[in-house]
Amino acid sequence: METIAFALVLLAALMHASWNAMVKINTAPLLTISMMFGFITMAGIVILPWVPLLPLALWPWLLLSIVAHLGYKIYLLKAFRLGNFSQAYPIARGSGPIWVLLLSVFFAPRSLSIEQIIGVLVTTVGIIALSPWQRLKGQGSVVLAALITGIWIAAYTLIDGYVVTHSKALVSYICWLFILDGVVINLFALKVHGAELGHAYTKHWRLAALGGGLSVAAYSISLWAMTILPVALVAALRETSVLAAVLLAVVWIKEPLGPRQYGAALVICSGLVVLKLAS
């Protein structure tokens, strides 16, 4: 079962990279993300009558997670405004597992073996190395925004990981998480963009629906995997989506890989081997 979970999280990373690539459609990033999660909300509302009630004790955790997910989206978009996608994204996604690892070691020191900690660190270093650091000189604001994004990622990862590993309400929690997350981000987008949100839905609804489906599948797999594998390990595996995004750029956009990307990819693969041998 651990091998299956390991493989499925890597598949989820590819799905995550795919829907992030879809953010490049001809509209504002906030509108794109809002549309994707808007379709997720609609799907969640449709299946809600067949989902068990969410225990009252989990609602405070759910609301905390919604705040963390919103903070992640706001700061990720801020990092994108301040710098390029290739600069901010690897730092944001790569720093998340580091924060998760530090907190996991502090609060649950027996949840990870030394080998797993080494694997998480090696994988994360490779992910962060994909960012073109030589072009980040004098752009401290980009790095800061990306690092804060990573903190928000760690926050919702630990919150959601705690819930799914300490309760049996996985399906109910996922359903309500996606419903409320979509509502909150759409209200935020409506405040920022107004009527543009409705026009974007009309023009790009097919692509947004596909992206929303990939997002649901990717995060649902990750949450399920947290019931089998340590949360920090899942966090590191999930963030290999950065490598998947680079590979998608090579295949779709025909962008060449340089020595740095090859080296970072080798480090990531080495970390994955360590994680698999240690799991």
FENCOR-V514753 format. One record per pair of residues at least 24 apart in sequence whose ideal C-beta (glycine too) atoms are under 7 Angstrom apart, sorted by the first residue. I is the first residue (numbers start at 1). J is the second residue. If there is no record, write none. Layout:
((I | J) (I | J))
This chain:
((1 | 228) (2 | 228) (2 | 229) (2 | 279) (5 | 225) (5 | 228) (5 | 229) (6 | 237) (6 | 276) (6 | 279) (8 | 221) (8 | 225) (9 | 221) (9 | 222) (9 | 225) (9 | 234) (9 | 237) (9 | 238) (10 | 237) (10 | 240) (11 | 221) (12 | 218) (12 | 221) (12 | 222) (12 | 238) (13 | 237) (13 | 238) (13 | 240) (13 | 241) (13 | 244) (14 | 244) (15 | 214) (15 | 217) (15 | 218) (16 | 218) (16 | 238) (16 | 241) (17 | 241) (17 | 244) (17 | 245) (17 | 248) (18 | 214) (18 | 248) (19 | 211) (19 | 214) (19 | 215) (20 | 245) (21 | 245) (21 | 248) (22 | 207) (22 | 211) (25 | 204) (25 | 207) (27 | 200) (27 | 204) (28 | 193) (29 | 77) (29 | 80) (30 | 77) (30 | 189) (30 | 192) (30 | 193) (31 | 189) (31 | 193) (31 | 196) (31 | 197) (31 | 200) (32 | 208) (33 | 73) (33 | 185) (34 | 185) (34 | 186) (34 | 189) (34 | 197) (35 | 200) (35 | 201) (35 | 204) (35 | 208) (36 | 208) (36 | 211) (36 | 212) (36 | 215) (37 | 181) (37 | 182) (37 | 185) (37 | 186) (37 | 212) (38 | 182) (38 | 186) (39 | 208) (39 | 209) (39 | 212) (40 | 178) (40 | 182) (40 | 212) (40 | 215) (40 | 216) (41 | 178) (41 | 179) (41 | 182) (41 | 183) (44 | 175) (44 | 178) (44 | 179) (45 | 179) (47 | 175) (48 | 175) (51 | 171) (51 | 172) (51 | 175) (52 | 169) (52 | 172) (53 | 172) (54 | 169) (54 | 172) (54 | 173) (54 | 176) (55 | 167) (55 | 169) (58 | 163) (58 | 167) (58 | 169) (58 | 173) (61 | 159) (61 | 163) (62 | 173) (62 | 176) (62 | 177) (64 | 159) (65 | 156) (65 | 159) (65 | 160) (65 | 177) (66 | 180) (66 | 181) (66 | 184) (68 | 152) (68 | 155) (68 | 156) (68 | 159) (69 | 156) (69 | 181) (70 | 184) (70 | 185) (70 | 188) (71 | 152) (72 | 149) (72 | 152) (72 | 153) (72 | 156) (73 | 185) (75 | 145) (75 | 148) (75 | 149) (75 | 152) (76 | 149) (78 | 145) (79 | 142) (79 | 145) (79 | 146) (79 | 149) (82 | 141) (82 | 142) (82 | 145) (83 | 139) (83 | 142) (86 | 131) (86 | 132) (87 | 131) (87 | 132) (87 | 135) (87 | 136) (87 | 142) (88 | 142) (88 | 145) (88 | 146) (89 | 242) (90 | 127) (90 | 128) (90 | 130) (90 | 131) (90 | 242) (91 | 128) (91 | 131) (91 | 143) (91 | 146) (91 | 147) (92 | 146) (92 | 149) (92 | 150) (93 | 127) (93 | 239) (93 | 241) (93 | 242) (94 | 124) (94 | 127) (94 | 128) (94 | 239) (94 | 242) (95 | 128) (95 | 146) (95 | 147) (95 | 150) (96 | 150) (96 | 153) (96 | 154) (96 | 157) (96 | 235) (96 | 239) (97 | 124) (97 | 232) (97 | 235) (97 | 236) (97 | 239) (98 | 124) (99 | 150) (99 | 151) (99 | 154) (100 | 154) (100 | 157) (100 | 158) (100 | 231) (100 | 232) (100 | 235) (101 | 232) (103 | 154) (103 | 158) (104 | 231) (104 | 232) (111 | 230) (112 | 230) (112 | 232) (113 | 278) (115 | 274) (115 | 278) (116 | 230) (116 | 233) (116 | 275) (116 | 278) (116 | 279) (118 | 274) (119 | 271) (119 | 274) (119 | 275) (119 | 278) (120 | 232) (120 | 233) (120 | 236) (122 | 267) (122 | 270) (122 | 271) (122 | 274) (123 | 236) (123 | 240) (123 | 268) (123 | 271) (123 | 272) (123 | 275) (124 | 236) (125 | 267) (126 | 264) (126 | 267) (126 | 268) (126 | 271) (127 | 239) (127 | 240) (127 | 242) (127 | 268) (129 | 264) (129 | 267) (130 | 242) (130 | 246) (130 | 261) (130 | 264) (157 | 231) (157 | 235) (158 | 231) (160 | 223) (161 | 226) (161 | 231) (164 | 223) (164 | 226) (164 | 227) (165 | 226) (165 | 227) (170 | 223) (170 | 224) (174 | 220) (174 | 223) (178 | 216) (229 | 279) (233 | 275) (233 | 279) (236 | 275) (237 | 275) (240 | 268) (240 | 272) (243 | 268))
